[in-house]
Amino acid sequence: MDTKSPQAALSAQGQPAYLSGFLGPVPDEIERFELTVEGALPPELSGLYLRNGSNPMPGQDPGHNFTGQGMVHGIRLEGGRAIWYRNRWVKTPTMQGARAVRPDGTRDVTAGVANTSILHYDGRILALVENALPYELTRELDTVGPYDFGGALKSPMTAHPKTDPATGEIHFFGYDFRPPFLVYHVATRDGVLKHSVPLAVTGPTMMHDFAMTARHVIWLDMPVVFDMQLAMGRRGMPYRWSDDYPPRIGVMPRGGSNADVRWFAVKPGYVFHVGNAHEDAQGRIVLDGVYYDRASFDRLWNRLGGASVAATGEPQATKGGVLYQWTLDLANGAVSEGPIDDLSVEFPVVNGERVGRDHRYVYAVNNSFIEDRGGMNVVKFDVKTGERRAHAFERGWIPGEAIFVAAKNATSEDDGWLMSIATHALEDRAQFVVQDASDPALKPVATVTLPRRVPAGFHGAWIAGD
């Protein structure tokens, strides 16, 4: 494969796609109070919605959408009102030029951009990125500093930890381009890191997400790998697709070690994000996630700023990733896999009370950055019946990840609300949108006008209460 550094996809204005349009960064921090609400915010929604994303500093080009400095956007709700909006950069040492690898070759795990997701854990608000430590924020979005479980965590932490809805403990991992390539961790609900073990994978894979069931942890050892030639020759993310890397999924008992991992060979593909996993009545592992084949991965990776085969002139895919399901039979080693639906989507989420348990509904977004001929939708998939329901946004609006927030005294899996930020593709506008999760095809319950455009970003969280 040719690993030369291609020019990232350019917008009509000649800027890289990740620095223009609805991905383009904003230049400053602002705050506004008593925002305009269309419709009616449910009075029970009292708390803080936060969404993280890449927002390079003015004049900077990080080389990839994934490597810009983190910026968190927040909306405070109370009593049916949108009390305030504010945005703040996550102030990590990278803003002053710190690098993850020091001149002497040692690793600085505080030097990350903290731009990917938000975790509410042990009373703290943490901004996460997968190649460094999390950064703690105040409820006003000021940066407190790196969080390392009282000095116990010495390696990077994934941006996608899994919280057990029954115990509150979190399972997570860190990956690196140097051995050990993967380390698995478990922490109690109150901030004690109680289990850390290295796991053997084929090489320096880019493991962005993983899954958990009631009894197992699921590893995605997929063929997107670190490339030293790219690291030496370009900014951004030095990872690429490799046809030589064997794709596989690993299953291990929760709290287990490397000797306990059982690997299943699967079709070549990549998964940025899982929806959920569970054990069915036969004891098989059932995993839902968004699956990219090589062509669709390369197309998206190039637009985000990464090196790809498609960028060098080979035919490009017209679709993005699709919701997909793997069933792994622990009794006989058999694997069955295939798409749940053919709509190109990203950012799958489920009701947090169903994490690791059998679930019926997965929520995701379909927008024009994922598929050129797609709509602008928030989609609800019924994985039991195959039905999907979608809300089509008005022309120009780009929906972001729609997180699920359970209704007070909820009586069903889909009894709750979907929260997202929608960004306008052409205008300096953004909206905070609340939808009825039982039927997102309906008109939104409430829309809050935000005081500026918010760049399309990554992952959000709802933190209930004061």
Secondary structure as the mmCIF struct_conf table of DSSP 4:
data_model
#
loop_
_struct_conf.conf_type_id
_struct_conf.id
_struct_conf.beg_label_comp_id
_struct_conf.beg_label_asym_id
_struct_conf.beg_label_seq_id
_struct_conf.end_label_comp_id
_struct_conf.end_label_asym_id
_struct_conf.end_label_seq_id
HELX_LH_PP_P HELX_LH_PP_P1 PRO A 6 ALA A 9
STRN STRN1 LEU A 10 LEU A 10
TURN_TY1_P TURN_TY1_P1 ALA A 12 GLN A 13
BEND BEND1 GLY A 14 GLN A 15
STRN STRN2 PRO A 16 PRO A 16
HELX_RH_3T_P HELX_RH_3T_P1 ALA A 17 LEU A 19
BEND BEND2 SER A 20 SER A 20
HELX_RH_3T_P HELX_RH_3T_P2 GLY A 21 LEU A 23
HELX_LH_PP_P HELX_LH_PP_P2 GLY A 24 VAL A 26
BEND BEND3 PRO A 27 ASP A 28
STRN STRN3 GLU A 31 LEU A 35
STRN STRN4 VAL A 37 GLY A 39
TURN_TY1_P TURN_TY1_P2 PRO A 43 GLU A 44
STRN STRN5 GLY A 47 SER A 54
HELX_LH_PP_P HELX_LH_PP_P3 PRO A 56 MET A 57
TURN_TY1_P TURN_TY1_P3 PRO A 58 GLY A 59
BEND BEND4 GLY A 63 HIS A 64
HELX_RH_3T_P HELX_RH_3T_P3 ASN A 65 THR A 67
BEND BEND5 GLY A 68 GLY A 68
HELX_LH_PP_P HELX_LH_PP_P4 GLN A 69 GLN A 69
STRN STRN6 GLY A 70 GLU A 78
TURN_TY1_P TURN_TY1_P4 GLY A 79 GLY A 80
STRN STRN7 ARG A 81 TRP A 89
HELX_RH_3T_P HELX_RH_3T_P4 PRO A 93 GLN A 96
TURN_TY1_P TURN_TY1_P5 GLY A 97 GLY A 97
BEND BEND6 ALA A 100 ALA A 100
STRN STRN8 VAL A 101 VAL A 101
TURN_TY1_P TURN_TY1_P6 PRO A 103 ASP A 104
BEND BEND7 GLY A 105 GLY A 105
STRN STRN9 ARG A 107 ARG A 107
TURN_TY1_P TURN_TY1_P7 VAL A 109 THR A 110
BEND BEND8 THR A 116 THR A 116
STRN STRN10 SER A 117 TYR A 121
TURN_TY1_P TURN_TY1_P8 ASP A 122 GLY A 123
STRN STRN11 ARG A 124 LEU A 128
TURN_TY1_P TURN_TY1_P9 GLU A 130 ASN A 131
BEND BEND9 ALA A 132 ALA A 132
STRN STRN12 TYR A 135 LEU A 137
TURN_TY1_P TURN_TY1_P10 ARG A 139 GLU A 140
STRN STRN13 THR A 143 PRO A 146
TURN_TY1_P TURN_TY1_P11 PHE A 149 ALA A 152
BEND BEND10 SER A 155 SER A 155
BEND BEND11 ALA A 159 ALA A 159
STRN STRN14 LYS A 162 THR A 163
TURN_TY1_P TURN_TY1_P12 PRO A 165 THR A 167
STRN STRN15 ILE A 170 TYR A 175
BEND BEND12 PHE A 177 PRO A 180
STRN STRN16 LEU A 182 ALA A 187
TURN_TY1_P TURN_TY1_P13 ARG A 189 ASP A 190
BEND BEND13 GLY A 191 GLY A 191
STRN STRN17 LEU A 193 LEU A 199
BEND BEND14 THR A 202 GLY A 203
STRN STRN18 THR A 205 THR A 205
STRN STRN19 ALA A 211 MET A 212
BEND BEND15 ALA A 214 ARG A 215
STRN STRN20 HIS A 216 ASP A 221
BEND BEND16 PRO A 223 PRO A 223
STRN STRN21 VAL A 224 PHE A 226
HELX_RH_AL_P HELX_RH_AL_P1 MET A 228 GLY A 233
BEND BEND17 ARG A 235 GLY A 236
STRN STRN22 TYR A 239 TRP A 241
TURN_TY1_P TURN_TY1_P14 ASP A 243 ASP A 244
BEND BEND18 TYR A 245 TYR A 245
HELX_LH_PP_P HELX_LH_PP_P5 PRO A 246 PRO A 247
STRN STRN23 ARG A 248 PRO A 253
TURN_TY1_P TURN_TY1_P15 ARG A 254 GLY A 255
HELX_RH_3T_P HELX_RH_3T_P5 ASN A 258 ASP A 260
STRN STRN24 ARG A 262 ALA A 265
BEND BEND19 PRO A 268 PRO A 268
STRN STRN25 TYR A 270 GLU A 279
TURN_TY1_P TURN_TY1_P16 ALA A 281 GLN A 282
BEND BEND20 GLY A 283 GLY A 283
STRN STRN26 ILE A 285 TYR A 292
HELX_RH_AL_P HELX_RH_AL_P2 ARG A 294 LEU A 304
TURN_TY1_P TURN_TY1_P17 GLY A 305 GLY A 305
BEND BEND21 VAL A 309 VAL A 309
HELX_RH_3T_P HELX_RH_3T_P6 ALA A 310 THR A 312
TURN_TY1_P TURN_TY1_P18 GLY A 313 GLY A 313
BEND BEND22 GLU A 314 GLU A 314
HELX_LH_PP_P HELX_LH_PP_P6 PRO A 315 ALA A 317
BEND BEND23 THR A 318 THR A 318
STRN STRN27 VAL A 322 LEU A 328
TURN_TY1_P TURN_TY1_P19 LEU A 330 ASN A 332
STRN STRN28 VAL A 335 SER A 344
STRN STRN29 GLU A 346 VAL A 349
HELX_RH_3T_P HELX_RH_3T_P7 GLY A 352 ARG A 354
TURN_TY1_P TURN_TY1_P20 VAL A 355 GLY A 356
BEND BEND24 ARG A 357 ARG A 357
BEND BEND25 ARG A 360 ARG A 360
STRN STRN30 TYR A 361 ASN A 366
TURN_TY1_P TURN_TY1_P21 SER A 368 ILE A 370
TURN_TY1_P TURN_TY1_P22 ASP A 372 ARG A 373
STRN STRN31 ASN A 377 ASP A 382
TURN_TY1_P TURN_TY1_P23 VAL A 383 THR A 385
STRN STRN32 ARG A 388 ALA A 392
HELX_LH_PP_P HELX_LH_PP_P7 PHE A 393 GLU A 394
TURN_TY1_P TURN_TY1_P24 ARG A 395 GLY A 396
STRN STRN33 TRP A 397 PRO A 399
STRN STRN34 ILE A 403 ALA A 406
HELX_LH_PP_P HELX_LH_PP_P8 ALA A 407 ALA A 407
TURN_TY1_P TURN_TY1_P25 LYS A 408 ASN A 409
BEND BEND26 SER A 412 SER A 412
TURN_TY1_P TURN_TY1_P26 GLU A 413 ASP A 414
STRN STRN35 GLY A 416 HIS A 424
BEND BEND27 ALA A 425 ASP A 428
STRN STRN36 ALA A 430 ASP A 436
TURN_TY1_P TURN_TY1_P27 ALA A 437 SER A 438
TURN_TY1_P TURN_TY1_P28 PRO A 440 ALA A 441
BEND BEND28 LEU A 442 LEU A 442
HELX_LH_PP_P HELX_LH_PP_P9 LYS A 443 PRO A 444
BEND BEND29 VAL A 445 VAL A 445
STRN STRN37 ALA A 446 THR A 449
BEND BEND30 PRO A 451 ARG A 452
BEND BEND31 PHE A 458 PHE A 458
STRN STRN38 GLY A 460 ALA A 464
#
